[in-house]
């Protein structure tokens, strides 16, 4: 595993960089589109603020900075969007991940406001499907009073992910700076224990929704392919998390991945699949709304955002 920033450490680093009090949260946004008979909505949960030195700790600045500068990106901080996907499929309203809630980073946790602006009552959600159990994807499943955000919903997560975070030795084996992730996941998993459905990689989680093994970012990280005839739409979670580096340098290790080598292999395989199948994708941390396709670019790839 590699370190991740606790809330306290994030605030210290952000203050040192002059970001606290100066970076306004992203305006809430909703994108609607269709995929066959399904209606797709992408809502904003805000954004994160992550130092470039954390995102790519093994990459020399002289290699990283020219790539970022050439693509109009800042070289010191990444501000990745947090895109929550909802799928209206007949009587089902499915949400993929539950956002960060109020206790992770101050610029995230905006899903409740986005749902309100979109006119969606959380009680309408029938299914919550998790890509993985990192805070910005899981912690919003309950509020500060441990009440479920989506009180009428069934909840679904990979068996591998569930078993990993609940294992009695996970906390002990986790670096100190990441122990809050484990404690947060275990608390929420305990609350979910009576209403969770576990699935295996390759399973049909819900009708027409395939669970794809994209482990590496976490042990049970899952992407989801929605099928409509020969067309696919893949909700990729954090398997591909940066719109330039992840595509142009998929083999570079990221500080956000728990197993950087496995994650890089997964990223390469997923990009190959998406490009080869000409699938559409929605990325949790790609520029809002994160909808686009993958195009081959020599020996690398390019993210083609859908206007």
N, C-alpha and C positions, 0 to 999 in steps of 0.2 A: 504494500500500500504506500501511497504518498500522502503528505500532509494536505489538509484542507483548512481554511480559516474558520475559526470560531467567530461568533458575532463580535466578541470583544476584540479579537485580533483584527477583524475586518475594519471595525471602527477606528482602531489605532492607525492602521495603514492608510485608510481613507483620509483621516485627519492630517496625517503627515503629507499626503499628496494634495491637500487643499480641496478635497472633494466634499467633505461633510459640510452641509449648509450651502453648497454651491451647485450641486447637481440636482436638478428638479426631476421628480419622477416622470417617466414617459406618460404622455396623454393616453388615457384609456382608449382602446380601439377594438373594433369588431370587424372581422372580414367574413363574408358569406360567399359560398360557392356551392356547386352541386357536383356529385359524383354518382352518375346513374340516377337511381331513384332516391338516393340519400341527399340530405342537406348537410353541408359541412359549415361549421362556424368556428372561427379562431378568435379567442378572446385574449386580452392582455392581462397577465398577472404582474405587470411592471417589468423591472429589469434588475440584474445583478451588477455589481461593480467588483471587478477582479483585476489585480495587478498583472501585467504581462509577465512579470518574473515568476508568478505562480502558474499562470496558464501554460507556459512553455519553459520550465525551469532548466531543461537540459540543452536548450538551443542557445547558441552564442548570439549575443546582441547584433553582431555584424551580419549574421545570417537572417535573424528575425526582422530587424527593423527595416531593411530595404523592401522586404516583401509587404510589410504593413504599409509603409509609406507609399509604395507604388499603387496600392489599392485604396488610398485615402483614409487609412485607419490610424488612430493614435498609437504611439509606440510605448506608452506607459501603462494605460489602463484599458481593459475591455469592459464594455457595458452591454453584455448580451441580453437581448429581450427574452421574456418568458412567455411562451405562446401555449395557451391551453386550447386543445381541440375538442369540440363537441360534434357529435354525429347524431342527426335525427334520422332514424331508420324505422319507418312505420310507427308503432306505438312506443318504441324505445328512444330515449334520449341518453346517449352515452357520452361520458366525459372522460378524457384520457389525462390522468394525473389531477391532483387536487390543489396544486399551487403551494406556496410557501407559508401561508398563514401570517400571523402577526409577529412571530418571534425569530425570524431568520435575519434577513437584511431589510433595512428600512425602505429601500426602493422597490421591494417586491411585496407580495401578499395583497395584491389589488384585485383578486378575482371576484370577491363579493361585490365590489363596486362595478366591475365589468358586467357581471351577471345582471345586476340591477339596471344598468344602462341599456342592456340588450333586452330587458323585459322578461328575463328567465327566472322563475322561482326555483331555488335549489331543490324544493320538494318534487319538481317535475323530473329530475334526473333519475333514471331507472338503474343505471349501471355506472360505476366508477372503475376504470381499468388503469392500473398503474404500470408504467414502464419500469420503475425502480423506486427505491426507498430513500433517496437523498432528500434533504429537507425541502428544497424548492419544488419537489414533486409530491411529497407525502404530508408534510406538516399541516397543510391547510385542510386536511380531512376532518379535523375537529377544531372547535373554537377554544377560547381561553377557559371555558367551563367544561371542557371535555364533551361537549355536545356535538354530534355528528353534523357536519355541514350539509351533507346530502342524506337526510334522515330516512328517506324512503328507498334508497338505492341498495342494490347488490354491489359488493366490492370484489375485485378480481386481481390477483397478482401471481406471478411465477412462483411455483413451489420452491425452486432453487433460491430465489430472493427471500422468500418467507423464512426458509430454514436457515439461511445464512445469518440474517439479522437477529433471529430468535435464539440462535445457538448459545449455550451458556458460556462458552469461551470467547465469543466474538469481542466483547468489551475488553477483556484482558489482553487480547492480541492486537488491539487497535491502538495506534499512536495517540498520545495524550491530546493533541490538538484536534483529533477527530472523534474523540469519545462522545462528544455531545451528539454526533450523528447517530451513534448506536443507541444512546439513552433515549433520544427522541423517537427513533424507529421502534424500539422495544415498547415504549409507553403506548404509542399509537397502535402497534400490532396487538398489544394486550386488549385494548379497547375494541379492536376489530375482530377478535378471535371468534366471536359468535356470528359474524355476518360476512366472513371472507370465503371466497371460492378460489381454490388453488388450481393452476393449470400447468401443464408441461409444455416445453418448447415443441412447436409443430402442431399444437392442438388448435381446434377451432374454439376460440374463447367465447364468442357469440356468433350467431349465424353470419357467415360471410366474412369473418374476421380471424385471420391466422396469426398465431404467436410465432415470431421469428427470433431465434437465438442471436442476440447481439451482445453477449456477455463480454466483460472486460472493463467497461466503465464501472459496473458493479458485477458481482458473481452471477446474478440472475437478470441482468438488464435485458429487457424485451422490447422489440419493435413490433408493430402490428400492420399487417397487410390487409387492406380492404379490397375485395375482389368484385369486379363487375364485368362479367364476360372475360374478354382478353385484357382488360384494363386493370391496373393496380394503383392504389394510393397507399403509400407506406408512411405511417406515423412513426418517426425514427427516434423519438425521445432525445437522449444525449449521445447516441451512437456516433453522430456527426454533429459537432457542436459549434463550429466556427466557419463562417461563410467563405473565408479565403484560405486560411491555413489548413483546415481539415480537408479541403478539396485539392489544393495545390501541393500540399506536403502531408498526405495521409499517414505516412510512416513516422512523423514526428510525435514524440511522446508528449502527453498533456498531464499537467499536475492535477487535473480534475478526475483522472481515471484511477481507479483503485489498482488495476493491473495494466500498466501502460503498454506493455508489449502485446498482451492479448487484445487490448482495445484497438491498437494500431492494426493488427491483423483483421479484426472484425470490421474496422472502418474501411479497409481496402476491399474486403469481400463484399460489403454492403454497397459501396460505390460501384463496384463491378456489376452487381446484380441490378441496381437501379438504372445504370446507364444501359446495360444490355437489354433490360425489359422495357426501357423507355417509360418507367413508372414515374408518377408524380409522388412528391413527398411533402411532409410537413415536419419541420424541425423545431423542437422546443426552444432552442437558443439561436436560431437563425433570425435575421432581421424580420421584424413583424410584417406580415403574418406568417412568415416562414414557409410559404408554399412555393414550390418550384419543381425543377427537374435537374438531373445530372447530365452534363455533357462531357464527353471525353475531350481532353485538351493535351495532345501529345501523349506523354507518359503519365499525365495527371488528369485532373478533372476540373470542371467549372460548375458553380451553382448558377442556374438560370432561373431567377425569380419570376414568378407569374405576376404580371402587372395588376 
